[in-house]
Amino acid sequence: MKEHFNHRAELFDSPKNTFLAQLVYQQIKRQVPDLSGKTVLDFGGGTGLITLPLAKDAKSVTLVDIADKMLDQARIKAKKQELQNLTFLCRDLLAEPLEDTFDLIIVSRVLHHLPDLDKTLALFHRHLKDQGQLFIADYTKTSKSHHGFIIADLEEDLRQGGFSDIKSQILYSSDHLFLWNPSQLFLTSAKK
Ligand SMILES: C[S@@+](CC[C@H](N)C(=O)[O-])C[C@H]1O[C@@H](n2cnc3c(N)ncnc32)[C@H](O)[C@@H]1O
C-alpha cells in the first residue's frame, strides 16, 4: 500500500482526485462552518488535497499517512501557501496510536484500503474528543466483485462502535468512479 502511493505521489493531484477531494472538503465545511477552534486529524491525508484548505480555517491539522512521498507533496504545497498550523506524521496509527485527541477526524478514500474495519473505527473513536465528529468519505459497493461499502452496513458498524448521530449522503456518482466500476462517493458523519 505504502509503495503503491509512493509511486503515484507526484501525479496524485490529478483533475479527478482534486475534484473528488473538493467535493468532500466543501461538504465538511458546510457541516462545520466554523472551524476556527477545531483541531483536525486527516487520516490518510495523502498530498493534502483536503488538509490544506481545512488548515486555512482550522486551529490545527495533523496529516497522518503511511506513504512518505505523499506527505512530501503535501509539505511542498503547505510551504508555498505559508501554512503554519500543520503537523505531518508518517506513521501507521493502527500500530502506533497517538496520545492526542481531536475535534474532527477526516478519512477520505482511505477506509477501503484498511483490512480491519472494526479495529479502525475503534482507533478513530479513541482519537476523538467527546462530542468530536468523524467524517468518512469513500465509495459505495455496487457489484459483488469490487471493494467499497454498503452505507447501511457501515452505519451499523459505527453504531456498534459507539458512535451516534450518524448521517450519510451521496456526493457524486459515475459509471467509472471506482476501479472502473459504477460507484458513488459518499460522506458519512458520526459523533462520539
Ligand atoms: C486515495 S488516497 C486519499 C488521499 C486523501 N485522503 C484524499 O482524499 O485526497 C489514500 C491514502 O491513504 C493512505 N493510507 C493507506 N493506508 C493507510 C494507513 N494504514 N494509515 C495511514 N494512511 C494510509 C495512502 O498512503 C494514501 O495517501
Ligand as a Chemical Component Dictionary entry (heavy atoms), coordinates in Angstrom:
data_LIG
# 
_chem_comp.id                   LIG 
_chem_comp.type                 NON-POLYMER 
_chem_comp.pdbx_formal_charge   0 
_chem_comp.three_letter_code    LIG 
# 
loop_
_chem_comp_atom.comp_id 
_chem_comp_atom.atom_id 
_chem_comp_atom.alt_atom_id 
_chem_comp_atom.type_symbol 
_chem_comp_atom.charge 
_chem_comp_atom.model_Cartn_x 
_chem_comp_atom.model_Cartn_y 
_chem_comp_atom.model_Cartn_z 
_chem_comp_atom.pdbx_ordinal 
LIG C1  C1  C 0  -6.712 7.516  -2.269 1  
LIG S1  S1  S 1  -5.539 8.283  -1.198 2  
LIG C2  C2  C 0  -6.566 9.536  -0.467 3  
LIG C3  C3  C 0  -5.797 10.758 -0.022 4  
LIG C4  C4  C 0  -6.646 11.859 0.600  5  
LIG N1  N1  N 0  -7.340 11.394 1.780  6  
LIG C5  C5  C 0  -7.619 12.419 -0.412 7  
LIG O1  O1  O 0  -8.837 12.212 -0.271 8  
LIG O2  O2  O -1 -7.142 13.098 -1.343 9  
LIG C6  C6  C 0  -5.347 7.101  0.128  10 
LIG C7  C7  C 0  -4.258 7.487  1.119  11 
LIG O3  O3  O 0  -4.365 6.634  2.274  12 
LIG C8  C8  C 0  -3.051 6.341  2.730  13 
LIG N2  N2  N 0  -3.110 5.150  3.576  14 
LIG C9  C9  C 0  -3.367 3.876  3.229  15 
LIG N3  N3  N 0  -3.320 3.076  4.317  16 
LIG C10 C10 C 0  -3.030 3.872  5.385  17 
LIG C11 C11 C 0  -2.835 3.656  6.784  18 
LIG N4  N4  N 0  -2.911 2.451  7.321  19 
LIG N5  N5  N 0  -2.559 4.722  7.570  20 
LIG C12 C12 C 0  -2.447 5.965  7.034  21 
LIG N6  N6  N 0  -2.616 6.233  5.717  22 
LIG C13 C13 C 0  -2.895 5.203  4.910  23 
LIG C14 C14 C 0  -2.272 6.167  1.428  24 
LIG O4  O4  O 0  -0.877 6.236  1.623  25 
LIG C15 C15 C 0  -2.837 7.323  0.593  26 
LIG O5  O5  O 0  -2.114 8.508  0.767  27 
# 
loop_
_chem_comp_bond.comp_id 
_chem_comp_bond.atom_id_1 
_chem_comp_bond.atom_id_2 
_chem_comp_bond.value_order 
_chem_comp_bond.pdbx_ordinal 
LIG C1  S1  SING 1  
LIG S1  C2  SING 2  
LIG S1  C6  SING 3  
LIG C2  C3  SING 4  
LIG C3  C4  SING 5  
LIG C4  N1  SING 6  
LIG C4  C5  SING 7  
LIG C5  O1  DOUB 8  
LIG C5  O2  SING 9  
LIG C6  C7  SING 10 
LIG C7  O3  SING 11 
LIG C7  C15 SING 12 
LIG O3  C8  SING 13 
LIG C8  N2  SING 14 
LIG C8  C14 SING 15 
LIG N2  C9  SING 16 
LIG N2  C13 SING 17 
LIG C9  N3  DOUB 18 
LIG N3  C10 SING 19 
LIG C10 C11 SING 20 
LIG C10 C13 DOUB 21 
LIG C11 N4  SING 22 
LIG C11 N5  DOUB 23 
LIG N5  C12 SING 24 
LIG C12 N6  DOUB 25 
LIG N6  C13 SING 26 
LIG C14 O4  SING 27 
LIG C14 C15 SING 28 
LIG C15 O5  SING 29 
# 
